[in-house]
Amino acid sequence: MMTAGRIPVVGAVVVVAAVVVTLGGRPSVAATQARTVWDGVYTAEQAARGAPLYAWSCAECHGSDLTGGEMAPGLAGSEFAWNWNGLSVGDLFERVRISMPQGVPGSVSRQEKADILAFMFARSGFPAGETELASRTAMLAGISVLAEAPTPR
Ligand code: HEC
């Protein structure tokens, strides 16, 4: 009963957002914040760049198939995604930027870490898109990690 009553409201919000985007000529803040890992937030080429970087800097502990090792958790798939569900890609990037590779976080550059995240996202089944994942935390703060694809808007 509640659900039936809410459908028109959701529809109206989408229409308003679309009008704001159209009239404003640039994405509204609301539209930016609503982006998720299901919106194509990295490119296939970037993920391909990230693969050897991951193998070199992360696989030793997190496993060559990203499923984790003795101490380190997996970095792809549903358990990983649920761990980060609702948090932002900025939070995830900061986690890696500050603390990974464990013990030597400065050994991998910001750009390389963004490429590694793209590779992790590809392995989690998040779709590739037209724009590369940025290496600036502020630009990643508006993208949410969602373990499950949202229902089509
Ligand atoms: C020397 C081993 C080691 C290496 C190399 C390493 N990690 Fe880790 N990583 C760990 C351990 C152990 C944990 C869990 C304990 C902790 O949080 O520090 C972890 C945790 C993480 C987490 C948090 C996972 C979660 O869901 O909570 C992320 C993300 C991560 N690592 C990414 C990376 C990336 C990306 C690289 C390569 C750039 C990397 N790690 C390299 C050992 C390592």
Boltz pocket constraint, residues with backbone or C-beta under 6 A from the ligand:
constraints:
  - pocket:
      binder: B
      contacts: [[A, 53], [A, 54], [A, 57], [A, 58], [A, 59], [A, 60], [A, 61], [A, 62], [A, 71], [A, 72], [A, 73], [A, 74], [A, 75], [A, 80], [A, 83], [A, 84], [A, 92], [A, 95], [A, 96], [A, 99], [A, 100], [A, 101], [A, 102], [A, 103], [A, 108], [A, 116]]
      max_distance: 6.0
